[in-house]
């Protein structure tokens, strides 16, 4: 699957440990489901906080690792809460793609949990940063553009 994320990244020339600038909201990401759009916007805000923490010059690598791990853990917990909301909407609506959609959520949460553990045990590295960026940025935005839009289309055809 080719990434559709590049148009959402601002200031991609900034050479940060994470190799990414801030992430912007776009009308393209709007599902038309207010609660989900609000949660998606909040996730992007939290993601930008994580990116900012990755950019900061913190006195010791240990401080940076702790701060990044806290940010990434918080981001993961917020995603878990958001996915729960999405799944409730799918169940209530009888969405036929529920199982596949839920499977993608579980995969994301499991993998980001593994990345949190790696950050905690091994500390920050450029390789880990690229992996975190993929799962917290590209995966999430592609998920909205593909799977969440399928849910939105389903809900819109029911009204």
N, C-alpha and C positions, 0 to 999 in steps of 0.2 A: 504494500500500500504506500503510495507516494504521499509524503507529508504536504499538508496544505497550510502549514503554520507560518511560513516566512512573512506573509503580509501582516501578521499580528505582532511581530517583534519590532520594537522601537530601538533605535540606537544600537543596532547590532554590531557596530564597529568598536564598541567599548571592549577593550581586552581585559576581561575580568577573569578571576579564577573560574567562574562558571561559563565564560565565553558567550554570555548573553546579556542583552540590555533588558529594559523593562518590556512587559507584555501589555499590549493595548487591547481595549474592547472594540469590537466592530459590530456593526449592524448585522453582518453575515452570521454572527454567533447567536443572534436572537432566535429563540425557538417560538416565541409568542406565548409561552407558558410563564406567567409572571414570576411564580415562586422559583422556577428553575433558572430563569434568566437572572433573577436577583442573586441566587446562590452561585451561579457561574461567575457573575461579576465579583462577588465576595472572594471566591476561590482565586481569581486573577489578582485581586488586591493582596491576598496572602502570599501568592506566588511571587509577586513583586517585592514583598517584604523579605522573602527568602533570598531572592536575587540580590537585594540591597545588602543583606547580611553577608552574602558571599563576597561582595565587593569590599566590605569594610576592612580597613587595616586594624586588626585587633592585636593587642600587645603580645599575646602568646598564641601559638597554634592550638593549644589546649582550649583556650577561651573561645577561639573561632570555632573549633569542633563542637563544643558544647552549645554555643549559640546557634550554629547551623543545624545541629541535631534537634534542638528544641523547635526551631522554625519548621523543619521538615516534618517532625512528628505532629506539630499542630496542623500543618497543611494536610497530612494524611488523615488526621481525625476529622477535619472539616470535610474532606472528600467522603469519608465514611458516612457522616451525617447527611451530606448531599445525596449520596447514592441511595440511602435509606428512603429519603423523600421521593426520589425518582421511582424507586421500586414500588412504593406505596401507590403512586399515581398509576403505574403500569398495571398493578394488580386490580385496583379499583376500576380501571377502564377495560380490563380484559384484553390487554395488549398481547397479541400473539407472539411477539418477539421477546417476551419477558425473560425466558430462560437464557437465551443467548446474551441478552443485554446484561443480565445479572452476572453471568459468567465473566464478562469483560470487567465488571466492577470488582469482582473477587480477585481476578488476576492482577488488576492494578493495585489493589490494597495489599495483596500478598507481596508483590514485587517491591513496592515502595517500602513496605515493612522490612524487607530484606536489605534495602538500601540504607534505611535508618540504622539497622544493626551494624552494617558494614562501616558507616560513618562513625558510629560509637566505638567500634572495636579497632578499626584501622586508621581512622582520622581522614581528613579531607585530602583528596587527590584530584588531579585533572581528569583522570579516567572515571572516577566516581562521579565527579561533577557532570560530565557528559551524559552519564547514565541517568542521573537525577534529572537533568534537563529534559532528556527524552521523555521520561515517564511523567514528569510533572507539567511539562509544557506541551510537547508534540502529541503525546498520547491523549491528553485531556482535550486539547482543541480538536484533534481529529475525531475523538469520540463525540464531541458536540456536533461537529459538522456532518458526521455520518449517522451514528446510532440515535442520538438525541433528536435529530431532525426527522428520523423515521417515526419516532414516538410522537413528535409534534404533528407530523402529517396524519398519522392515525387518529389522533385526538381531534384534529381539525375536520376530518371527514365524518366524524361522528356527530358533529353539531349541525 
